[in-house]
Amino acid sequence: MCSACGFRDGPKPLEIRTWICPESACRATHDRDFNAAKNVRYVGRRILAATEPLTEPPTPGPGARRR
């Protein structure tokens, strides 16, 4: 999936490392791994935005300093 316009081009063999979006209005050039990372980040942000906000501040993790 093109991270610039959302066009779904379908699966590609693993030896394809870069590709150009076939959408005529987009034509963005993508590195396969970087494009996948952008798509994962986008979906993760959508999921986080859909969840309810915390009612209490998060508890500090191990190693956090007390003030």
Secondary structure as UniProt FT lines:
FT   TURN            3..5
FT   TURN            14..15
FT   STRAND          18..20
FT   TURN            24..26
FT   STRAND          29..31
FT   HELIX           32..50
FT   TURN            62..63
//
